[in-house]
């Protein structure tokens, strides 16, 4: 078998690629939910959710999960859009306007679909 030469970089894995959902939730709660919110508004929002949808009682008591996951996903979305912006900027600096327009189109589509 002939040797194969690979010119590209290795794939860099992030926490979102490797961690299971439970670990992501734990990180999100520690990173985005303050201790004061955790003991006051989180439980109040869970009680309000039970009031408006009584059957959600069947899913258990998870007062801060929805807010933490929403903030985590929003942060990941903004990081991804920032990476696409930097790729488009690099292509513009490099003089390849066709590829830059492709990255801008991909970024626009990603921003529209992730809302």
Secondary structure by P-SEA (a helix, b strand, c coil): cbbbbbccccccccccccccaaaaaaaaaaccccccccccaaaaaaaaaaaaccccccccccccaaaaaaaaaaaaaaaaaaaaaaaaaaaaaaccaaaaaaaaaaaaaaaaaac
